[in-house]
């Protein structure tokens, strides 16, 4: 905050003695960032630190998507504030429903979700389509049987009001089936889904960014089945409460805005990548940029004893960007003596 041109300088000191020196940790990519945080939380739990005294903060709600998957895989209960969980977001469920239909055509719930995204298709029509396809009484394990199923979908005697869209859906599902990479499969799905997203949600641009994040996550998977299995690991509230009772509470995942006034013994601030924190959307206006600096100050002062800033070195910034990820400009000027740097590949 000393470098801020908007605040009066004041030196503050903690009355808490002990604790570890804050550290910046660079990870190879987003998933390695998530694995580091999950494994470090497990270490803290083994050392007797209650999960209720551990938190992970981030600038935007979507920044925790990959971490949520990783925590679920490790069986670490968490609660999220300042946004909806990744697996519970309606638009994420929409997009994944198309993949589930291809991976497991007998999944009638996914058929319902995918089909009802099309205008003029309601519950009664979905039942007619599923009865026509006979998905509940047949096995669809081979590529050939799935291809036949999607051809049959194309032949459904649809009304003119939705015939074109239903035919397009059949072609999209066939294309997804023919693609081998989950990233390519999701890209095909999103070309079909994005126009529907714009008509269904008022905040389509934000949800569109979430879907780009989902696509980046999908690219690291070898099969869509594994991706869907990992997302499905998101535990129920009852399961989380049961695990939390044995683990002294929940880990807190929170946007910085939602963390004001709270403190934890051990804190991780993730996505300390320039363009993410501070957000690239707020770097041009002076007041917005200074607000980003103040938010980082809020995040930093939530830690009582243990603080890690973590950022990935390899991230997807979108097709229009050719810049490489770098540590947040807020942290770069701080001396390595005060804020040591470390890498998961070794000391920097």
Secondary structure, DSSP 8 states (H G I E B T S, - for coil): -TT-SSS-------S-------EEEEEEEHHHHHHHHHHHHHHHHHTT--GGGEEEEESSGGGGHHHHHHHHHTT--EEEESS--GGG-HHHHHHHHHHHHHH-TT-HHHHHHHHTTSTT--HHHHHHHHHHHTTTSS---SHHHHHHHHHHHHTS---HHHHHHHHHHHHHHHHHHH--SHHHHHHHHHHHHHHHHHHH-TTHHHHHHHHHHHHHHHTT-S-HHHHHHHHHT---HHHHHHHHHHTTS-EEEEESGGGTT--EEEEEE---BTBBTTBGGGSSSHHHHHHHHHHHHHHHTTEEEEEEEEEEEE----TT------B-HHHHTS-TTTSEEEETTB--
